[in-house]
Amino acid sequence: MFLRVTVLSVFLAVAAANLRDRSYYEEKFFNWLAQHKVAAKNGDHFVKMLQNFANNDDIIETHNQKNLSYTLGHNQFSHMTVEEWRDYVKLGLKKESSTKAEFIHAAPANNMAIPDSIDWTTKGAVTGVKDQGQCGSCWSFSTTGSLEGAYKIKYGQLISFSEQNFVDCDTKENGGTDWDAMVV
């Protein structure tokens, strides 16, 4: 019981630095937990997740009040600090393949004719945001994204390709690569 009281008092002291009172964050956090089906490991973990969520909620609210060209919102990582999120996504990283390209595309003869940037979203060559979760299949997502755009440019139709199909066909011990997926 002493541990719970101590953990709660630590949260209350830290939460005093947040923009709103604790009940505001608790209600949003409980709704978020239900939506994202996240469970705490223990009481200490719950309090830490709640505090991270409150801190992130403040960041979101402060940013969105600036009326910039983009807004922030909660997602499945809202209970993590930036450092925790970085550690989480690093778990899926694997060693790069040593496969070398047999052919390298030559640069265009007139580099001045190339635009500085292209917004592919305005050309309709980008599918919606996808989430690999903790699968470690980033190579598959980059492959499908590249192929979807190329297919749209060539055939005029935007189709969402299957990342799982590439993962299922991967036979390497250390995971696939976008290069292998495109040339094989």
N, C-alpha and C positions, 0 to 999 in steps of 0.2 A: 504494500500500500504506500509506503514511504517513497518508493521509486516512482510510482505513478504521480504522486503529488509533486515530487521534484521535477519530473518531466513536464507536467502541466504548468508549473510555475515558471520554468525556463521558457516554455512557449509563450506564456502570457507576457513575460518581460521582453522577449524579442518581438512579439506581435504588437507591442505598444509602438514600435517604430513604423508599423504599416499605416496606410492611408485610412483604413476603416476599422470598425470594431470587429472583434473575433467572430461574432455570430454571422456577420456578412460572409466571411471567408468560409466558415464551417458549412453553411448551407450550400454555397457554390461548390465546395470541395466534395460534399457527400453526393451531390448530383453528378459531378464529374466522375467520382469513383464508380457510380452505378453505370454511367454511360460507357466508360472505358474498361470496366470490369477489372480494376486494379485492386489488389489486396495488400494490406500491410503485413510484414513479417511478424511484427510485435508492436507493443505500445510505443516504444521509442521511435520505431520506424514510421508509425502513423503520424506522430507529432512532427517528425522531420519532414515528411511528405506534405503535411498540411502547411507548415511554415514555408516550404519551397513554393507551394501553390500560391500562398498569399503574396509572397514576394514577386512571383511571376505575374500575378493578377495586377499588382501595382505597376509593374513595368508596362504591361499591356495598356492599362488605363491611362497612364501618364503619356505614353507614346500616342495613343489614339486621340487624345485631347489636342494634339498639335496639328491635326487635320493635314497630315502629309499625304503624299500620293499613294500610300499603302497603309493598311491597318494590320494590327497584330491580333491574334486570338489564341484561345486555349487549344491544345491538342493532347495526344496520348502521352506526351512527355512533360506536361505542366507540373508534375510533382518532383521534377529533377532540377538540380542546379545545372549550369552550363557544363561544369566539370563532370558531373555524374552522367550527363547526356553524352559527352565526348567519350567517356569510358565505355558507355553502353554501345555506341556505334562502332567503336574500335574492336569489339569482340568479334564482329563479323568479317574483319579484314583478314586477308590471307596473303601469303607471299606471291609476288608477281611472277607471271610465267616468263620463261626464258625464250619463248618463241619469237623469232625474228621475222620481220616482213620480207617476203620475196620481192615485192615491188613497192616502191615509194612514189607516190603521185608527184609529178613535176609541177612547179609553181607556174601560174599563168604567165604568158609573155608580157602582158601589160598589167602590172600590179596597181597602177593608178585607176584602172577601171573597176577595181574591187571596192565595194562600199566599206566604210569603217565598221559598220555593224549591221546586223539583220535581226529584226524582231520576228522570230518564227511564229509567235502566237498570232500576229496580224495576218500571216499567210495561211493560218489554219493548219499548220503542219505539226502541231503538238497535241498529244492527248492529255487528259487530266493528270493530276498529281497521283502518283502511286507510292505505296509504302512497302518496302521489302521486309519490314519488321526486323527480327533478329536472325534472319535466314543466312546472311553472309553471301547473298547472291547479287551484289551491286553490279557485277559484270553483266548479268542477265538483263537488269533494268536499263543499263546504258546501251546495251545491244538493241533491245526492243525499241527504245526511244530513238536511236539513230535510224533503225530500219523503218520505223513507222513514218518518220519525216521523209526519208528517201522514197518510200512507197507513195506517199501523198504527192510529192513533187513529180514523180514519174507517171502515176496512174490517176491522179486527181481525187483519190478517195483516202480519207484518213481512217485507218483500222487500228484497233488496239491489239497488238500481238501478245502472245503468251510467254511471260517470263518463266513460268513453270515448265513449259515445254523444253526450253533450253536447259534448265536445271535437271530435268529428268533424263536428258540425253548426255549429261556431263559424266565422263568416265574417269576423270583425273582425281587423284587422291587429294590434292590441295585445292580443288575447286576449278571452275572454268575461268576463261578470260573472254572479254568482248572480242578480241582479235580472233581467237579460235572459233567463237560462235559465228562470226561473220564469214569466215573463209572456208569453213568445213562443210 
